[in-house]
Amino acid sequence: MRIRARRLVVALIILVLATGGGLVARHLWNQRKGDLARQALDLLPEVAQRIRDFHRVKVDNGRKVWEVSASEAQYYEDEEMVVVKEPTVSFYLEDGRVVALRGNEGKVYLGGRDLQSVEMIGDIDVQLGEYALRAEKATYDRRSDAIVAPGEVEISGDSFDVRGEQMEVSVGSQTLKLSGGVETTLRPRS
């Protein structure tokens, strides 16, 4: 009987040690997973905010100056940059006209509280009064107050279509310049 009791005590001690060791090992593994997750987050860029239905407007003396909206945005505070999906950037001119720039995705650079520049790619659509301009890539720079599309561009109006390369639109004066390969198709007005 004593031998059985000793064996039972030894078995219980082994069971307690194995259970305790398992619990300690699981705790250490969970701690290690948490450390790995924190290290992985450190490798990712610093995103201050992730925003759905992003919207930002600048108003000066009660008049809209510009407006940026997007279905989704990630704001990088250190770079004062917003990475946007399905963005629309609208410029409101003093005479009431609007110049709108749309694309699949892009980057909006802010300087303090003002729009500095915009980079867009994918199915770019620029609405310039009654004209529609299409390209694959476009940028806006506040200093030059111009939208530039470096590749092929298509422009449509009521009675014409124009194709060309390297478009530059001066936002304030609403003038447009194509640098090369210009082809124009005129249509009678209906």
C-alpha positions in Angstrom: 0.0 0.0 0.0 2.9 2.3 0.8 4.4 1.7 -2.7 1.0 2.6 -4.3 0.8 5.8 -2.2 4.3 6.8 -3.1 3.6 6.2 -6.8 0.4 8.2 -6.5 2.2 11.1 -4.8 5.0 11.0 -7.5 2.4 10.9 -10.3 0.6 13.9 -8.7 3.8 15.9 -8.4 4.7 15.1 -12.0 1.2 16.2 -13.1 1.4 19.4 -11.1 4.9 20.2 -12.5 3.8 19.5 -16.1 0.6 21.6 -15.7 2.6 24.5 -14.1 5.2 24.2 -16.8 2.6 24.3 -19.5 0.9 27.3 -18.0 4.3 29.1 -17.8 5.2 28.2 -21.4 1.8 29.4 -22.6 2.2 32.7 -20.7 5.7 33.2 -22.2 4.4 32.4 -25.7 1.6 34.9 -25.4 4.0 37.5 -24.2 6.3 36.8 -27.1 3.4 37.1 -29.6 2.6 40.5 -28.1 6.2 41.6 -28.5 6.2 40.4 -32.1 3.0 42.2 -32.9 4.4 45.5 -31.4 7.6 45.0 -33.5 5.5 44.5 -36.6 3.6 47.7 -35.9 6.9 49.5 -35.5 7.8 48.5 -39.1 4.6 50.0 -40.5 4.5 53.7 -41.4 3.1 56.0 -38.8 -0.6 56.5 -39.5 -2.1 59.1 -37.3 -5.7 58.5 -38.5 -7.6 56.2 -40.9 -10.8 57.9 -42.0 -13.8 56.8 -44.0 -15.7 59.4 -46.0 -12.8 61.9 -45.7 -13.8 65.6 -46.3 -11.8 68.8 -45.9 -12.7 72.3 -47.0 -10.9 75.7 -46.9 -13.2 78.7 -46.6 -11.9 82.2 -46.9 -14.2 85.1 -46.1 -17.3 82.9 -46.3 -16.3 81.5 -49.8 -15.1 78.0 -50.5 -11.6 78.1 -51.9 -11.0 74.3 -52.2 -12.5 71.1 -51.1 -11.0 67.5 -50.8 -13.2 64.5 -50.4 -12.5 60.7 -50.6 -14.1 57.4 -49.8 -11.2 56.5 -47.5 -8.1 58.3 -46.3 -5.0 57.7 -44.2 -3.4 60.8 -42.6 0.4 60.7 -42.1 1.0 63.5 -39.6 4.8 63.6 -39.8 4.6 64.2 -43.6 1.5 66.3 -43.6 0.2 63.9 -46.2 -3.2 62.2 -46.8 -3.3 59.0 -48.9 -6.8 58.9 -50.4 -9.0 56.5 -52.3 -11.5 57.7 -54.9 -10.5 61.4 -54.3 -12.2 64.5 -55.6 -10.4 67.8 -55.3 -12.5 70.9 -56.2 -11.2 74.5 -56.7 -13.8 77.2 -56.4 -12.9 80.3 -58.5 -13.9 83.8 -57.5 -16.2 84.1 -60.5 -18.2 81.1 -59.3 -16.7 78.5 -61.7 -15.4 75.2 -60.3 -12.5 73.1 -61.5 -12.8 69.5 -60.2 -10.1 66.8 -60.3 -11.1 63.1 -59.7 -9.1 59.8 -59.7 -8.9 56.3 -58.3 -6.3 57.1 -55.7 -3.8 59.7 -54.7 -1.8 61.7 -52.2 -2.8 65.1 -50.8 0.0 67.2 -49.3 -1.0 69.8 -46.7 1.1 72.6 -45.4 -0.4 73.6 -42.1 -4.0 74.2 -42.9 -3.6 74.7 -46.6 -3.4 72.5 -49.7 0.1 72.4 -51.2 -0.1 69.7 -53.9 -2.1 66.7 -55.1 -0.9 63.6 -56.9 -3.5 61.3 -58.5 -3.4 58.1 -60.6 -6.0 56.0 -62.3 -8.9 57.2 -64.5 -8.3 60.9 -63.9 -11.2 63.1 -64.8 -10.8 66.9 -64.7 -14.0 68.9 -65.0 -13.2 72.3 -66.4 -16.5 74.2 -67.0 -18.3 72.4 -69.8 -15.2 70.4 -70.8 -14.1 67.0 -69.6 -10.5 66.0 -69.6 -9.3 62.4 -69.1 -5.8 61.1 -68.3 -4.1 58.3 -66.3 -2.0 60.5 -64.0 -2.2 64.2 -62.9 -0.7 66.5 -60.3 -1.7 69.8 -58.9 0.8 72.3 -57.5 -0.4 75.3 -55.5 2.6 77.5 -56.2 2.0 77.3 -60.0 -1.8 76.9 -59.5 -1.7 74.3 -62.3 -2.9 70.8 -63.0 -0.4 68.8 -65.1 -1.1 65.4 -66.8 2.2 64.0 -68.2 0.9 61.4 -70.5 -1.9 61.0 -73.1 -4.9 63.2 -72.5 -8.4 63.3 -74.0 -10.5 66.4 -73.9 -14.2 66.4 -74.8 -16.6 69.4 -75.4 -20.0 69.8 -77.0 -18.6 70.0 -80.5 -15.1 68.6 -80.4 -12.7 66.0 -79.1 -9.0 66.6 -78.7 -6.2 64.2 -78.0 -2.7 65.2 -77.0 0.2 64.7 -74.7 1.5 66.6 -71.7 -1.5 68.8 -70.6 -1.1 71.8 -68.3 -4.2 73.5 -67.0 -3.9 76.9 -65.3 -6.6 76.7 -62.7 -7.1 80.4 -62.0 -7.2 81.5 -65.7 -8.6 78.2 -66.9 -6.3 78.0 -69.8 -5.1 74.7 -71.2 -1.9 73.8 -73.0 -1.1 70.6 -74.8 2.6 70.0 -75.6 2.5 67.5 -78.5 0.7 64.9 -80.7 -2.4 67.0 -80.8 -5.4 65.6 -82.8 -8.7 67.4 -83.0 -12.1 66.1 -84.2 -14.8 68.7 -84.8 -18.5 67.7 -84.7 -21.5 69.9 -85.7 -23.5 71.0 -82.7 -26.8 69.1 -82.4 
